[in-house]
Amino acid sequence: MCQANRANPVALKRYFCIILFLLFLSHNIVGADFHRIIKMTGQSDTTVKPDYVEIGIQITNEIPPKGSTNLPSLISILRQKKENEQKIESDIRNLHAALSSPKKDSIINSILSAENTDRSNNVPINKDSENDFLSAKQKVDSIANVILNFINTQKTVDKNSIFSYYNSNENNMTNTRTIRLIITDISNLDQFENDVIALGAKSFPQIDFKSKLETQLKQETLLKAVDNAKEKIVKLSQQNNFKIGKLFQIDEPPNPNQGFNNITRNTKLIAIRSTVNVTYEIK
């Protein structure tokens, strides 16, 4: 029984060997991650002439407050309509009940008397306010259709790129429609904008100059940014008498606008920039 409880010396030896091995790995991993690495930022940029421009055109119709043509007035109108609908439903229920009542004549006369009183007390609905509110979308669509017809006559517009969407804000009494498209000749952009404004456009929420070479040039600047970081590390190692080992990691800082910075109309060039963080081992 005593022999069964004794520790096996072979098992203990294996156990201690495993512990020592894990400690060795832990020491080296920690050393590599926190004491024997160097991290450097590299950058590279280039420029390219744009081939086309993506543009957004916004058409907006705002109903100006005039007299009773304002939001409180329109809310009052809608509430009044709702109350009238509820009153009609109540009268219909009462009429159905009156048909089976011995006092149906007096009930019907009471309903008609109340109806006449309501009509005499009702405030007349401002038809101009209601029409302004209901026709806002039609006014925006009318201007948008004129602009779309003009766009379809332009040879420098990519017809397959044209699309539009509609948005309204009843609280601000505003209706907006946006048209997006691609112009393949950027030299025609200024004249195009002037023509569209003359037709009723309010603003241009998007004007993005683009090049078909952007993706290719982005890859090239990324490689050059890595080389730039490595050159900095090599120079630093020579100045401080240490050697660099294997490459551990390359990553780009999270920046959705990085690499595709737009241009001004004065430079006529797209700036493509890349930034990377490079980590090397120190021997």
FIMAR-117066 format. One record per atom (N, C-alpha, C, O): x, y, z. Coordinates in steps of 0.001 Angstrom, whole numbers, plus 500000, padded with zeros to 6 digits. Last residue first. Example, Ala and Ser with C-alpha at 12.3 -4.5 7.8 and 13.67 -1.06 7.14 Angstrom:
2
512850497750507080 513670498940507140 512900500030507870 513409501138508039 513190494310507800 512300495500507800 513200496700507800 514236496681508465 
//
This chain:
283
518954541461466897 519815540335467270 520706540720468447 521504539905468909 515674542440466805 517026542900467094 517858541715467578 517502541051468551 513166542159464275 513876541600465416 515240542268465580 515884542619464591 510910544787463272 512014543853463035 512564543348464356 512451543995465397 507952546116461950 508615545622463158 509656544573462792 509357543598462102 506459548974460571 507264547781460319 508011547400461605 508619548248462259 503582550571459525 504436550310460691 505131548980460478 504476547967460231 502988552860456798 503012551519457383 503891551503458630 504813552307458774 501184554855454551 501924554829455817 501843553439456394 500753552874456482 500888556460451416 500808555230452210 501690555364453437 502792555909453376 499060558560449162 500031558400450240 499789557094450980 498648556667451154 498574560327446316 498348558991446879 499448558728447896 500626558678447544 497012563129445056 498107562677445917 497734561347446544 496712561236447221 496198564059441811 495753563300442975 496987562851443757 497903562259443186 496246567321440360 496899566034440597 496310565382441848 495968566062442816 495538569967440047 495150569023438988 495847567682439131 496028566971438142 495984572247441620 497089571326441379 496813570370440233 497736569989439513 493491573585441603 494693574292441182 495828573320440833 496554573540439863 491527572075442607 491448572341441160 492684573068440649 492911573166439443 492972569595444747 492336570883444528 492345571157443027 493095570530442278 492215566104445356 493020567194444827 492248568503444884 491028568515445047 492228563628448030 491728564276446833 492568565489446469 493506565852447179 493982560734448925 493699562129449229 493319562853447950 493984562722446923 494224557944449400 493397558466448329 492987559899448657 491802560233448666 495805557281451568 496189556781450254 495383557353449117 495807557265447964 493286557233454033 494705557164453702 494922556633452288 494297555657451874 490742557241454924 491064558196453866 492513558103453407 492922558818452492 490624555377457002 489874555111455773 490197556040454630 489962555692453473 493074554108458843 492696555433458351 491974555249457027 492623554990456014 494978552324460947 493594552430460466 493233553861460115 493105554717460991 498268551755459650 497406552403460656 495993552537460109 495819552834458927 499224548579458472 498833549933458120 497999550529459247 497099549859459755 502053546501459290 500631546852459385 500428548306458986 501316549145459135 504149543774459557 503889544991458787 502395545292458922 501565544414458687 506517541964461605 505162542418461301 505172543677460445 506053544528460567 509177540843461651 508101540307462475 506719540678461934 505847539817461815 511997539881459866 510844540778459867 509712540131460657 509325538998460369 515037539002461677 513930538740460756 512820539792460921 512717540477461938 517320541475462739 517073540090462340 515900539988461393 515769540761460444 519931543896462918 518511543565462801 518374542138462281 519193541660461495 522401544715465375 522025544083464119 520532543767464120 519945543425465147 523870547766466625 523116546527466803 522710546001465428 522680546744464447 525087550425466818 525834549163466881 524986547953467297 525350547214468211 523847552796466312 523814552316467692 524417550918467852 524273550298468905 524056553332463601 524447554388464542 524572553881465974 525313554456466772 523068551009462530 524466551350462280 524959552414463263 526111552401463696 520399551176463320 521233550075463833 522717550366463635 523536550007464481 519536553383461856 519558553463463311 520442552378463909 521151552618464886 519695552359459277 520508553527459644 520632553646461155 521700553969461674 517785550316459498 519183549997459182 520095551151459592 521149550932460190 515449551836459965 515922550892460983 517388550547460763 518160550488461720 515237553289457569 515387554007458841 515950553091459934 516804553497460722 514878551192455771 516054552052455649 516308552827456947 517453552996457366 512367550262456611 513556549418456777 514836550246456694 515772550024457463 510707552394455841 510827552034457261 512083551204457508 512784551414458498 511060552273453061 511420553485453781 511609553208455271 512543553714455892 509973549800452449 511412550021452227 511895551246453008 513002551252453548 507301550426453050 507991549370453805 509506549540453666 510237549436454651 506832552354451095 506742552745452507 507429551722453394 508070552086454379 507004550843448794 508028551859449034 508004552329450491 509047552665451052 504697549325449078 505999548667449048 507123549661449344 508073549345450061 502767551407448950 502857550557450139 504221549876450215 504841549844451278 503100552406446388 503484553259447520 503575552458448819 504373552792449695 502105550213444932 503497550621444778 503956551488445958 505066551320446463 499419550190445691 500270549037445992 501751549407445921 502550548968446748 498663552690444601 498552552454446038 499437551283446466 500127551365447483 498938552267441901 499872553170442553 499828553034444069 500837553238444744 496744550524441481 498118550092441172 499139550957441917 500094550437442494 494612552208442227 494845550936442926 496275550453442715 496937550024443660 494846554423440404 494960554595441855 495297553302442580 496166553288443452 494469554522437701 495740553951438174 495870553977439698 496911553589440229 492212555883437109 492155554432436909 493415553745437446 493429552527437626 491384558424439473 492264557929438415 492141556411438322 491983555733439338 489194561182440423 489635559791440459 490570559484439282 490560560165438256 487773563600442552 488601563338441378 489223561950441501 489723561584442565 484630564247443695 485816563418443946 486536563129442637 485986562499441734 482343565962445144 483170566175443955 484486565455444223 485360565992444903 479231566176446684 480351565283446366 481022565731445078 480368565868444044 477283568120446975 477830567490448190 479013566568447933 479728566211448869 476609570896445572 477323569710445098 477976569037446307 479119569355446634 473350572577445415 474716572373445899 475292571108445295 474604570349444612 470997573106443922 471334573934445072 472796573799445495 473420574784445889 469805573426440526 470552572684441554 470974573634442670 471272574803442426 468569574839438442 467891574732439728 468607573943440801 468073573796441900 469879575462436135 468651574671435993 467949574427437333 466853573869437360 472162576712437004 471181577529436276 469841576801436124 468795577438435999 473507574490437958 473009575487438910 471943576360438253 470941576705438880 474186573296435511 473272572592436421 472695573551437470 471524573437437831 475972575171434429 474739574844433711 473715574197434639 472525574504434571 478050575118436329 477313576365436074 475974576085435394 474960576690435742 478933572455436042 478367572932437314 477536574198437112 476444574325437666 479906572509433398 478816571604433767 478138572077435047 476910572098435130 482029574283433617 480882574649432789 479666573793433125 478536574282433138 483698572722435307 483237574055435707 481999574481434921 481033574982435498 484184570294433790 483483570294435071 482913571664435432 481750571755435826 485644569808431557 484291570306431333 483534570529432645 482364570912432620 487931568623432340 488062569992431836 486686570634431622 486576571856431519 487296566019432895 487281566969434006 487443568411433541 487118569333434288 485378563807431454 486281564871431009 486260565975432056 485324566774432106 483554562113432581 484793561520432063 485784562551431547 486922562203431233 481707562161435457 482085562965434290 483458562503433828 484414562505434605 479190560244436927 480615560349436623 480801561183435363 480151560952434344 476700560950439500 477139560551438166 478645560703438050 479299561222438954 473717561399441408 475154561100441348 475509560573439968 474734559848439344 471395563539442877 471758562820441644 473264562626441644 474012563580441857 469034563834445449 470444563867445064 470664563004443829 470176561877443751 466510565836446764 466833564730445868 468274564911445401 468678566005445008 464552566881449512 465836566875448819 465955565642447932 465548564545448313 462486569081451268 462551567895450421 463803567973449572 464090569012448977 461507570350454390 462517570298453332 462418568982452579 462283567914453175 460453570998456916 459724571347455699 460661571373454495 460619572297453682 461653569955459087 462249571181458543 461551571659457286 461997572615456652 459988567754459437 460167568687460550 460731570026460071 460351571087460566 460220566297457094 458975567015457334 459113568028458466 458432569054458462 462489565798454867 462496566079456298 461270566940456604 461282568154456399 463353563346452419 462540564466452875 462628564579454388 462817563588455093 465098562218449558 465035562288451010 464210563503451396 464338564566450788 465953560014446888 465101561083447405 465080561036448927 465049559958449521 468502559478444431 467694559044445558 467043560264446193 467518561391446053 469867558312441285 469402559354442204 468599558737443334 468082557626443216 472510557788438886 471445557296439766 471066558404440736 471848559323440979 474690557112436257 473669558028436773 472690557284437681 472114556271437285 476484555521434962 476806555886436343 475697556710437006 475768556976438206 475881555175432344 475649554032433237 475874554370434708 475502553600435592 476739557538431138 475303557328431338 475008556171432288 473984556186432971 479155559660431912 478987558209431813 477536557878432157 477144557929433323 479385562651430104 478795561969431256 478681560477430964 478179560074429915 480134563966427840 481194563677428818 480668562980430071 481432562743431006 477879564555426401 478739563471425913 479797563069426940 480298561945426905 474713565234427631 476136565557427733 477001564356427339 476853563268427896 472085564568427779 472541565136426500 474042565402426483 474594565757425441 471652563770430362 471632562726429323 472023563246427946 472267562453427037 471569566220431693 472697565312431889 472783564282430768 473871563967430287 469025567189430928 470241567882430493 471452566953430583 472267566901429662 467416565352432235 467329565463430773 468564566161430216 469086565779429169 468151565941434867 468445564615434305 468376564641432783 469198564013432115 467092568528435123 468539568321435211 468935566980434609 469947566890433914 464366567938434906 464982568870433949 466495568666433926 467110568633432860 464071566274437125 463838565726435779 464435566619434700 464950566126433697 464544568062439221 465448566928439004 465290566356437605 466279565991436970 462325569748439038 463663570290438782 464636569160438467 465458569278437558 460344567816439682 460272568570438425 461634569147438053 462057569055436901 461045566967442220 461119566020441097 461102566737439758 461766566316438811 460485569306443663 461854568795443604 462021567856442413 463011567935441685 457712569422443260 458561570525442800 460014570080442667 460694570420441698 456852567060444471 456657567230443036 457525568345442466 458016568246441342 457501567601447142 458208566530446437 458065566684444921 459020566470444175 455629569679447650 457071569905447776 457869568861447000 458808569203446282 452901569385447698 453527569510446376 455043569689446439 455686569835445400 452079569309450341 451915568104449537 452649568174448202 452987567138447629 452651571929451221 453245570770451889 453206569538450983 454194568811450876 451110573481449517 452561573666449570 453236572442450152 454258571976449647 448551572532450174 449086572295448833 450597572470448791 451295571711448118 448291573452452796 448241572022452504 448852571714451154 449591570740451008 448447576212452395 449414575523453251 449465574046452920 450540573462452782 446214576638450754 447554576977450263 448626576255451072 449596575745450511 444034575922452333 444388575064451207 445780575369450662 446459574471450162 443409575880455507 444191576703454601 444702575834453464 445681575103453616 440146575064456509 441502574597456235 442177575518455227 441581575889454216 438193576970458794 438441576500457421 439909576135457206 440804576836457679 437260575655461875 438110576652461217 438415576166459813 438865575031459654 433928574858462866 435215574446462290 435950575629461684 435342576497461058 431399575633463614 432523575997464498 433879575665463912 434895576146464414 429706574636461706 429710576082461905 430893576540462741 431350577676462615 430184571912461987 430538572579460725 430624574085460901 431495574738460327 429164571414464539 430592571230464270 431021571969463018 432089572581462983 426434571890464070 427166572744465013 428667572653464762 429368573666464768 425825569806462319 425684571182461844 426448572157462744 427036573125462262 426249567659464052 427068567804462851 427017569224462322 428039569783461924 424260567999465955 425667568112466361 426578568330465167 427551569081465241 422036567520464327 422185568820464988 423634569043465412 424173570138465250 422418564862463606 422440565890462558 422636567276463160 423322568115462576 422168563631466135 423434563516465382 423542564618464340 424594565238464186 419503564300466756 420581564758467632 421925564723466913 422730565645467045 418102562967464749 418046564425464791 419163565003465655 419711566060465343 418703560330465558 419196560819464260 419185562342464239 420141562958463769 417355560262468019 418812560044467978 419396560604466689 420436561263466700 414672560656467272 415309561670468121 416827561531468106 417535562535468169 414300558322465738 414124559651465134 414838560724465949 415520561589465398 414697556146467489 415667556399466405 415535557799465818 416536558407465439 413648555039469774 413824556496469734 414759556907468593 415509557876468706 413771552311469563 412442552941469405 412524554459469329 411581555107468873 416546551161467599 416056551792468827 414678552398468583 414432552946467509 417833550281465403 417143549264466195 416566549831467489 416147549081468370 418974552568464413 418042551829463559 417245550792464331 416118550462463961 420862553424466263 419553554096466225 418525553313465418 417330553384465705 423129551952465711 422416551679466958 421012552270466929 420080551698467494 423843553161463306 423532551733463320 422743551367464572 421804550574464512 424375555716464295 423279555510463343 422856554051463294 421666553739463246 426628555269465882 425395555726466511 424188555523465601 423100555195466075 428500554570463931 428129553598464959 426815553972465632 425987553107465920 428585556995462544 428125555784461857 427704554724462866 426685554057462688 429651558698464471 428291558933463969 427732557692463284 426551557375463425 432233557625464726 431327557598465879 429878557790465432 428977557128465947 433284558182462190 433173556790462627 432204556660463799 431438555699463866 433224560989462333 432405560285461342 432202558827461742 431094558298461650 435109561448464344 433723561868464549 432796561140463581 431703560721463964 437461560515463123 436970559831464312 435513560175464588 434747559312465017 437665562437461078 437510561019460744 436955560233461926 436081559383461754 438013564751462607 436826564616461765 436567563164461401 435426562701461406 440506564224463752 439335564346464613 438044564193463820 437089563580464297 442092564249461423 441981563028462215 440751563062463115 440036562068463238 441792566922460644 441317565857459762 441118564563460534 440124563861460345 443043568145462808 441626568402462541 441038567323461652 439919566862461878 445662567267462502 444895566871463684 443399567049463461 442592566215463871 446296568537460093 446296567071460151 445509566571461364 444783565581461277 446111571230460895 445269570706459819 445160569192459903 444069568631459797 448097571379462827 446708571615463216 445741571063462179 444697570505462517 450296570981461200 449998569989462231 448550570125462683 447858569130462897 450166573338459722 449956572063459046 449652570948460038 448842570066459753 450708575226461712 449441575261460998 449139573933460335 448006573451460373 453328574503462489 452217574388463438 450852574385462764 449950573651463169 454719575039459929 454571573688460477 453453573588461506 452663572648461416 452923577313457810 454045576915458635 453743575576459262 452638575049459136 451100579448456588 451812578350455938 453073578041456729 454167578463456353 449835581597457516 449562580362458244 450261579172457614 450061578031458030 452362583640456407 451048583623457016 450869582370457853 451640582105458776 454858581549455458 454127582744455017 452713582668455580 451960581745455268 457981580010455468 456806580320456279 456143581610455806 456792582655455757 458882578211452448 459066579353453352 457816579599454196 456702579418453705 459986575046451955 458737575810451957 458893576980452928 459026576754454131 462638574127449909 462244574515451254 460996575390451175 460958576359450418 464033571727448022 462887572633448018 462472572896449454 462006571989450143 467025570898446327 466302571064447586 465162572047447412 465303573070446743 469260568759444824 468120569637444550 467270569696445808 466836568658446309 472671568155444300 471565568175445263 470523569216444869 470839570379444616 474880565923442816 474098567148442620 472895567094443555 472181566092443591 478161564670442908 476806564583443434 476112565925443309 476687566957443657 480606563056440896 479959564277441356 478552563979441858 477844563140441300 483793561959440140 482484561535440643 481823562743441304 482418563380442174 485798562351437276 485339562915438548 483956562372438881 483067562328438031 488799561047435711 487366561339435758 487018561899437131 487852561915438036 491560560963435855 490924560611434585 489454561020434543 488918561308433473 494170562969437338 492859562315437365 492305562062435974 492542562829435041 497612562146437537 496607563022436931 495250562315436919 495184561152436522 499226561488440621 498748561022439326 497680561987438824 496936562569439613 501967561108442918 500837561851442364 500471561282441003 501298560674440323 502976559552446020 503151559845444600 501933560627444139 500973560788444892 504752558538448988 503633559168448283 504007559401446829 505181559442446462 505388556807452031 505700557022450615 504494557669449960 503352557389450326 506860555873455182 505887556596454365 506370556711452935 507568556713452653 507085553908458183 507563554283456856 506464554942456047 505286554618456198 508028553551461540 506988553982460590 507638554408459283 508608555165459271 509230550751463396 509472552003462693 508338552277461710 507765551356461127 510419548896466140 509275549250465291 509503550622464693 509917551549465388 512288546176467198 512294547595466886 511180547859465880 511026547134464897 512905543833469864 512286544230468604 512439545734468430 512686546464469389 513508542811472372 514408542556471252 513748542827469903 514008542128468923 511703543252474377 513065543732474588 513951543595473351 515025544194473287 509197542272473789 509292543511474526 510706544066474650 510883545235474993 509312539943472222 508223540878472014 508507542243472622 508116543265472058 511610538581473055 511489538961471638 510448540036471452 510630540945470642 511077538206475771 512243538977475357 512138539452473935 512521540578473618 508859536569475622 508743537891476226 509894538775475798 509706539954475497 510104534362474443 509004535046473758 508839536456474297 508697537413473537 512045533677476354 512462534090475019 511359534818474266 511626535773473537 510492533029478622 511536534040478704 511908534568477325 512069535775477146 508859530962477605 508259532202478087 509279533320478130 508982534444477725 510777528977477073 510005529571475984 509417530911476391 509463531877475630 511654528486479729 512601528921478703 511876529602477541 512293530663477077 509316527565480912 509937528790481396 510918529369480397 511009530585480231 508995525213479445 507990526276479335 508538527602479833 508262528648479247 511252523805480359 511111524115478931 510111525258478725 510352526162477926 510683523497483081 511862524266482670 511770524688481203 512165525799480847 508394521864482891 508321523185483524 509485524053483090 509295525225482764 509496519554481701 508449520316480993 508353521729481549 508245522691480788 511221518769483727 511760519103482395 510766519943481605 511135520906480933 509453518132485785 510373519260485947 510980519697484615 511224520886484409 508215515878484571 507425517052484964 508312518286485084 507984519351484561 510278514062484335 509626514577483122 508850515864483425 508841516804482630 510787513635487055 511837514179486195 511243514777484924 511645515855484486 508386512472487870 508798513757488429 509853514438487561 509821515651487357 508474510064486451 507405511027486166 507766512411486678 507495513412486015 510668508877487709 510721509156486257 509687510198485880 509964511105485095 509802508534490359 510920509458490064 511017509804488594 511410510920488254 506596508549491529 507422507910490506 508544508872490132 508254509954489622 505920508617494999 506019509320493725 506961508596492787 508003508089493206 503997506152496765 505279506804496484 505274507456495105 504699506920494159 501712504674497016 501613506115497234 502914506846496943 502915508076496881 502450502052496651 501532502622495653 501473504144495778 501219504839494795 503965501481498915 504667501594497632 503779502247496576 504290502931495690 501980501215500822 502888502356500880 503608502562499564 503834503698499147 500831498799500000 500000500000500000 500870501259500000 500580502232499305 
//
